[in-house]
Structure formats: structure tokens, C-alpha cells
Amino acid sequence: MTDLVLDVFRLSSRLLAAGDRLVADLGLTSARWQILGTIFGAGRPQPVAWLARDMGGNRQNVQRIVNDLEQEGFVEFQPNPHHRRAQLIVLTEKGKKTFDAAMRLQARWANELTEGLRAEDIETTRRIITALRKRLEASGDANEQV
């Protein structure tokens, strides 16, 4: 298990670096892209705290990046009818177009990266990673250490 964790750490670092290179011309980093994806995937406007929870991240870090995204016109803040101070985060038209462009780049890159790998092996790996993540979330360890 220790070797697997170390390999996952190394893979994560390389994925983040590759993601940074992939979306740099769009004005994004991997962190910005991940937040845009979380906003898109939520299907409805959410406050930063909810986005951070969904990402398994730190609210303050997500807030800082959301503020940067807002400054550059990728997202906007909207009033939250349920909480005066926790504004809702919404993708702007620029944010939607940029996220779509990033996903088009990602699709081509992912196909190249996985060439020669069996779909069944990829799915098995995904299931194991998901199971480990859920166990960490259930024990509270994942959020305490992020």
C-alpha cells in the first residue's frame, strides 16, 4: 500500500504539471481548471464552501482561486438567498467557453496518454482509487489533512 500511495503522489504531481501545460494558453492552471470543472459539474450555483467540500479541498484556498477567476472574468458572484455572506459562484460565458476548450484539449491528451492501455484496467484502477478515497472521507482523514 505504501508503494501505491507514493506512486499516486508522483502521478498526481505529474498530472498537475501536465494539466498546467495543457491549459496554460487558456489562462488556466490545473487548480483553476479543477474549480471550473467543479462549478460546471455541480449543475447549479454553489458557495465556495460547498465547492471546496466537493473537491476535498481547503475553503480558503478555493476562495483565493475563485477570487482570481472572478477578477479575470471566468466566474461571477451572485447573491445567495439562503445566506447573505456566502455568495454563489457562477460560470460566466467566458468561463464556460474556456472550460469547454480545456475539455477538448483534455480529451485528445487523455486518448494519447492511455493509448495501449486496456479500458478494463483503467476502470479497475478508477474503482480502487474511488474506494480508497471514500474510506478516507468516511474516516475524516482526507479533509483533516488537506
Secondary structure, 3 states (H helix, E strand, C coil): CHHHHHHHHHHHHHHHHHHHHHHHHHCCCHHHHHHHHHHHHHCCCEEHHHHHHHHCCCHHHHHHHHHHHHHCCCEEEECCCCCCCCCEEEECHHHHHHHHHHHHHHHHHHHHHCCCCCHHHHHHHHHHHHHHHHHHHHHCHHHHHC
